């Protein structure tokens, strides 16, 4: 039985708490930490956990094995470093950090303290994304030419304090939303040779509100991600995954409600084969957040190495920030572009080239 502390009692913290309390037998939520007392106590009462208002106090007093960091992005680095220093295994929600430098601090802390860590890149466990990766890896449709991902949503209202509207606190939709799909493509194809993005900067939406990012890989495969949270209120959480291959194309389109409250619904994946055949397949509808936690806890209990959604890829932190160093992008924009609008960004992946 693994004892888990949930740090952050907001939307995503509640989602994880529900899974850990009600859907996994070998876990128990023993501690809830949130600096907003009512919110933290409400979740603690619901889960039967002990409430803490202060993170350092929780680290000293709580009887926990795993700490789940579900706080705003700008708080991740300090909390992960402290949790690692306390010898706790760590689950940290995405985005891992606002900059590569911060991500590297987190990786170093985990290594030095020999703790197990995992990032909340849930697409790696989402059944339809897993199935499409299997199609690509097996070359079932021949060589892969292009991967397109889309993730669009109305500006989220789950951040009660409005931190996601602050440019330096959340990274905007470019980081918070886009990172899902960039990480997914990187998990299949490895590090890109180049990344080029064009985005709409809107200060009302916390900075980079909508982005289109193109990637190129050494084997000639290309990737494209359209993502953002600068859509009108009422626009449904929209996901698209399309893979163009030598002998066919795979496509999946899904609308998951305002946020993810309808993620249990399923829509078919369609395979258009080169011979004109059209096939529909509805992947397993198991909740990816549940699969993610089962994987992490199973690795911990069986002392198995965590190989999926780690804090790094091949010893490099850059892919876990989606190839995006927000601190650099912010400096580039503020020095040359004073107003809201659409701009091209130059983003450098590890070992890659700026275009």
C-alpha positions in Angstrom: 0.0 0.0 0.0 1.5 3.3 -1.1 0.6 6.4 0.9 0.1 9.4 -1.3 0.0 13.2 -0.6 -1.9 15.4 -3.0 -0.3 18.8 -3.2 -2.8 21.2 -4.8 -6.5 20.7 -4.3 -7.7 22.3 -7.5 -9.2 20.7 -10.6 -6.4 18.3 -11.4 -5.6 17.5 -7.8 -9.2 16.5 -7.2 -9.1 14.3 -10.4 -6.0 12.4 -9.1 -7.4 12.1 -5.6 -10.6 10.5 -6.9 -8.6 7.9 -8.8 -6.2 7.1 -6.0 -9.0 6.9 -3.4 -11.7 5.1 -5.4 -10.1 3.2 -8.4 -6.8 1.8 -7.3 -6.7 -0.8 -4.5 -3.1 -0.4 -3.4 -3.0 3.3 -2.7 -4.3 5.6 0.0 -4.4 9.4 0.0 -3.2 10.3 3.5 -2.4 14.0 3.1 -3.8 17.0 1.3 -1.8 20.2 1.1 -3.2 23.5 -0.3 -2.5 27.0 0.9 -6.2 27.9 0.4 -7.6 26.3 3.6 -11.2 25.8 2.6 -10.3 24.1 -0.7 -7.7 21.9 1.0 -9.9 21.0 4.0 -12.8 20.2 1.7 -10.7 17.7 -0.3 -9.1 16.3 2.9 -12.6 15.7 4.4 -13.7 14.0 1.2 -10.7 11.7 1.1 -10.3 11.1 4.8 -6.8 12.6 4.7 -4.9 15.0 7.0 -4.9 18.6 5.8 -1.8 20.8 5.7 -1.6 24.4 4.7 2.2 24.5 4.4 4.3 22.3 2.2 7.4 22.2 4.4 5.3 21.2 7.4 3.7 18.4 5.4 7.1 17.2 4.4 8.2 17.0 8.0 5.1 15.5 9.5 3.1 13.6 6.9 3.4 9.8 6.7 3.7 9.4 2.9 5.6 7.5 0.3 4.6 9.4 -2.8 4.0 13.1 -3.3 1.8 14.2 -6.2 2.5 17.7 -7.3 -0.7 19.2 -8.7 0.1 22.9 -8.2 0.5 25.8 -10.7 3.5 25.3 -12.9 5.7 28.0 -11.4 5.7 26.1 -8.1 6.8 22.8 -9.5 10.5 23.2 -9.3 10.9 24.2 -5.7 8.4 21.6 -4.5 10.0 18.7 -6.5 13.5 19.6 -5.2 12.2 19.7 -1.6 10.3 16.5 -2.0 13.3 14.7 -3.5 15.4 16.0 -0.6 12.9 14.4 1.8 13.4 11.1 -0.1 9.9 10.9 -1.4 8.9 9.4 -4.7 7.3 12.1 -6.9 4.5 12.4 -9.5 4.6 15.9 -11.0 1.9 17.2 -13.3 2.8 18.7 -16.7 4.2 21.1 -17.7 7.2 19.9 -15.7 8.7 23.4 -15.5 8.7 26.8 -17.2 12.3 26.5 -18.4 14.9 23.9 -19.2 17.1 25.2 -16.4 14.4 24.5 -13.8 13.7 21.1 -15.2 17.3 20.2 -14.9 17.3 21.2 -11.2 14.4 18.8 -10.7 16.2 16.0 -12.5 19.4 16.6 -10.6 17.5 16.5 -7.3 15.8 13.2 -8.2 19.1 11.6 -9.2 21.1 12.8 -6.2 18.4 11.6 -3.8 17.7 8.4 -5.7 14.0 8.8 -5.8 11.5 7.6 -8.4 9.9 10.3 -10.5 7.2 10.5 -13.2 5.7 13.4 -15.2 1.9 13.6 -15.9 2.2 13.2 -19.6 -1.1 11.3 -19.8 -1.3 11.0 -23.6 1.3 8.2 -23.3 -1.3 6.2 -21.6 -4.4 7.3 -23.4 -5.7 4.1 -25.2 -6.2 5.7 -28.7 -2.8 7.4 -28.6 -1.2 4.1 -27.4 -2.9 2.3 -30.3 -1.7 4.8 -32.9 1.8 4.5 -31.6 1.6 0.8 -32.0 0.5 1.3 -35.6 3.4 3.6 -36.3 6.0 1.4 -34.5 4.8 -1.8 -36.2 4.8 -0.1 -39.7 1.3 -1.6 -40.2 0.6 1.1 -42.7 4.2 1.3 -44.0 6.5 4.3 -43.4 5.2 7.2 -41.4 5.3 10.6 -43.2 3.6 13.0 -41.0 1.9 13.3 -37.5 -0.6 16.0 -36.8 -2.1 16.7 -33.4 -4.6 19.3 -32.4 -5.7 20.4 -28.9 -8.0 23.4 -28.6 -10.1 24.6 -25.6 -11.8 27.7 -24.3 -9.7 29.5 -21.7 -9.9 27.4 -18.6 -11.6 28.7 -15.5 -10.2 26.1 -13.0 -7.4 28.5 -11.8 -9.3 30.2 -9.0 -6.6 32.7 -8.3 -6.1 33.5 -12.0 -2.5 32.4 -12.0 -2.8 31.0 -15.6 -3.5 34.6 -16.8 0.0 35.6 -15.6 2.6 35.4 -18.3 5.4 34.2 -16.1 3.4 31.8 -13.9 1.9 29.3 -16.4 3.5 29.7 -19.8 0.2 30.3 -21.5 -1.5 27.8 -23.8 1.7 27.3 -25.7 3.2 25.4 -22.8 0.2 24.2 -20.8 -1.8 22.8 -23.7 0.7 22.3 -26.5 3.1 20.2 -24.4 0.8 17.2 -24.4 1.1 16.7 -28.1 4.7 17.7 -28.6 5.7 15.2 -25.9 3.6 12.5 -27.6 5.3 13.0 -30.9 8.7 13.1 -29.3 7.9 9.9 -27.4 7.4 8.2 -30.8 10.0 9.9 -33.0 12.7 11.0 -30.6 14.3 14.4 -30.5 13.5 16.7 -33.5 16.1 18.3 -35.7 14.2 21.5 -35.6 11.1 23.2 -34.1 9.5 26.3 -35.6 6.4 27.9 -34.0 4.0 30.7 -34.9 1.8 31.9 -32.1 -0.8 34.5 -31.1 0.3 36.5 -28.1 -2.7 37.6 -26.0 -2.0 39.1 -22.6 -5.6 38.4 -21.5 -4.9 34.7 -21.9 -1.6 34.6 -20.1 0.7 35.1 -23.0 1.0 32.7 -25.9 -2.7 31.8 -26.3 -2.6 29.7 -29.6 0.3 28.1 -31.4 1.1 26.1 -34.5 4.4 24.2 -34.1 6.2 22.4 -36.9 8.9 19.8 -36.3 11.3 18.0 -38.5 13.1 14.7 -37.8 16.3 13.2 -39.1 14.4 10.4 -41.0 12.3 12.9 -42.9 9.2 12.5 -40.9 7.4 15.8 -40.0 5.1 16.7 -37.1 2.7 19.6 -36.6 0.8 20.6 -33.4 -2.0 23.2 -33.3 -2.9 24.0 -29.7 -4.2 26.7 -27.5 -6.7 27.9 -25.0 -7.6 31.2 -26.8 -11.0 29.9 -28.0 -14.4 31.4 -27.1 -16.3 30.3 -24.0 -18.3 27.2 -24.7 -15.8 25.8 -27.3 -15.4 22.1 -26.4 -12.2 20.5 -25.5 -11.2 19.3 -29.0 -8.6 16.7 -29.8 -7.4 15.5 -33.2 -4.8 13.0 -34.0 -3.9 12.2 -37.7 -1.0 10.1 -39.0 -0.2 10.0 -42.7 1.6 6.8 -43.7 2.8 5.2 -46.9 -0.2 2.8 -47.1 -2.9 4.7 -45.3 -3.9 7.4 -42.9 -5.2 7.1 -39.3 -7.5 9.8 -37.9 -9.2 10.3 -34.6 -11.3 13.3 -33.6 -12.8 13.8 -30.1 -14.6 16.4 -28.2 -14.4 15.9 -24.4 -16.7 18.5 -23.0 -15.7 21.8 -21.5 -12.6 20.4 -20.0 -12.2 16.6 -19.6 -15.4 15.7 -17.8 -16.5 13.6 -20.8 -13.3 11.8 -21.3 -15.0 8.5 -20.6 -16.9 8.8 -23.8 -15.3 7.2 -26.8 -15.1 8.0 -30.5 -13.8 5.6 -33.2 -10.4 5.8 -34.8 -10.7 5.6 -38.6 -8.1 4.0 -40.8 -8.2 5.0 -44.5 -6.1 2.4 -46.4 -4.4 3.0 -49.7 -6.6 0.4 -51.4 -9.7 2.4 -50.5 -10.7 0.3 -47.5 -12.1 2.3 -44.6 -11.9 0.7 -41.1 -13.3 1.9 -37.8 -11.9 0.8 -34.5 -13.0 2.1 -31.0 -10.1 1.7 -28.6 -10.4 0.7 -25.0 -12.2 3.4 -23.0 -10.3 2.9 -19.8 -9.4 6.3 -18.2 -5.9 7.2 -19.1 -5.3 8.9 -15.8 -6.1 5.6 -14.1 -3.8 3.7 -16.4 -1.1 6.2 -15.7 -1.3 5.8 -11.9 -1.5 2.0 -12.1 1.7 2.0 -14.1 3.5 4.3 -11.7 2.4 2.5 -8.5 3.1 -0.9 -10.1 6.6 0.2 -10.9 7.2 1.4 -7.3 5.8 -1.7 -5.7 7.7 -4.1 -8.0 10.9 -2.0 -7.8 10.7 -1.8 -11.6 12.4 1.0 -13.5 10.1 3.8 -14.6 10.6 4.1 -18.4 7.5 5.9 -19.5 6.9 9.6 -18.9 10.1 10.1 -16.8 11.4 13.6 -16.2 13.9 13.2 -19.0 14.6 11.5 -22.3 18.1 10.2 -22.9 19.5 12.3 -20.1 18.1 15.6 -21.5 15.4 17.7 -19.8 14.4 19.6 -23.0 11.8 17.2 -24.3 9.9 17.3 -21.0 9.3 21.0 -21.5 8.0 20.3 -24.9 11.1 21.7 -26.6 10.0 25.0 -25.2 12.0 27.2 -22.9 9.5 29.7 -21.8 12.0 32.0 -20.2 13.9 32.4 -23.5 10.7 33.0 -25.4 9.5 35.6 -23.0 12.7 37.5 -23.3 12.7 37.4 -27.1 9.2 38.7 -27.3 9.5 41.4 -24.6 12.5 42.9 -26.2 11.1 43.2 -29.7 7.3 43.0 -29.6 5.4 45.3 -27.3 1.8 44.5 -28.3 -0.6 41.6 -28.5 -0.6 39.9 -31.9 0.8 37.0 -34.0 4.5 36.3 -34.1 7.0 33.7 -35.2 9.1 32.2 -32.5 12.4 30.5 -32.7 12.7 27.5 -30.4 15.8 25.3 -30.0 15.4 21.7 -29.1 18.3 19.8 -27.5 20.9 19.1 -30.2 18.7 20.6 -32.9 18.7 23.7 -35.1 16.8 26.9 -34.9 14.8 27.7 -38.1 
